[in-house]
Amino acid sequence: MNNMYIAGLQMVPGIGNVRIKTLLRYFGSADAVWKTSKKDLLASDCFDETTFNKYLKIREQLDLVSLKNQWDKQKIQLCNWEEPDYPVLLRNTFNSPVLLYYKGKLPDFDNNIAIVGSRKASAYGKNTAVMLACDLAAAGITIISGAARGIDTAAHEGALKAGKTVAVLGSGIDVVYPPENLRLLAAIAEQGAIISEYPPGTPPHAGHFPARNRIISGLSRGVVVVEAAERSGSLITADFALEEGRDVFAVPGSIFSNGSKGTHRLIQQGAKLITTAQDILEEYEISPKTATGHIPVLSDEEMILFECLTYDIPKDVETLVLQSSLPLPTVTYLLLQLELRGLVSEHSGQRYVRSTKEGAL
């Protein structure tokens, strides 16, 4: 129940991680803070007048027992920074969250790698994130990311194919954002964990995401930036990683792409350039596990069409008809079959690229 008292303190505007830790040091426990008289609370000098009045009002209104029962039904768990299940890597960072809300199982070792990047990712970026995450997860590494659109989503999807992944949210863990990731977040909770420092019910807010990024880097031995513009939030994650002495890796992109200017700057500043998961595994002397995927058998026409596709440049149907010399009805049928098998992905405007799938050609 002590964690519920910490949660209660968090719900008071003006009481953050630093003030909660100060209160716990002074009173000994969150339980004691919650039950202490107004007189003793004032005598502690731990509150300013405005925060003190807000605290008293919320303490009177909040039914922590009822709230705990509600969260239990939602399978929401709590872990404070002094408990043994709290991730060690995160505990050893500056301003670590005093309380984590989570579903699933917290990562219990330090073989965690973050993969982050642009929300407006290219086909090249998404395919790269899927490939790296899948290969790293297959080697026993837990992939950490932020469940945002673009690279984050691709990284989680790749990791789920072969192992575990953790999503760190900028909202309460019962708030699905972006909304299209409802099923993805449910799958992550089953196979890894979804984590937030914000109480359930907290809506996403622009100010939450930079703070969320420090947790992504804090949970990780290293951070991989796949695509990032010059002013990308992913660079904030990389900065947090550098401040905490964690490794930063960057995937190069086209010199003509604005979406890769941030990653190229990281490389210029000393980030390790990587092109495969093996580059990261070698850095930590981790042996990759033997792949268990199978190479799909393609018909002659499927092979002709597949050879016209690339991993990075989406092509429309008309271009594929011209390059393959196959009839339009055949191309559209084959694209559907390849997409159903997970070998091809459709992008906006009915344009297609190869998918990075374990065992694909």
Secondary structure, 3 states (H helix, E strand, C coil): CHHHHHHHHHCCCCCCHHHHHHHHHHHCCHHHHHHCCHHHHHHCCCCCHHHHHHHHHHHHHCCHHHHHHHHHHCCCEEEECCCCCCCHHHHCCCCCCCEEEEEECCCCCCCEEEEECCCCCCHHHHHHHHHHHHHHHHCCCEEEECCCCCHHHHHHHHHHCCCCEEEECCCCCCCCCCHHHHHHHHHHHHHCEEEECCCCCCCCCCCHHHHHHHHHHHCCCEEEECCCCCCCHHHHHHHHHHHCCCEEEECCCCCCCHHHHHHHHHHHCCCEECCCHHHHHHHCCCCCCCCCCCCCCCCHHHHHHHHHCCCCCCEEHHHHHHHHCCCHHHHHHHHHHHHHCCCEEEECCCEEEECCCCCCC
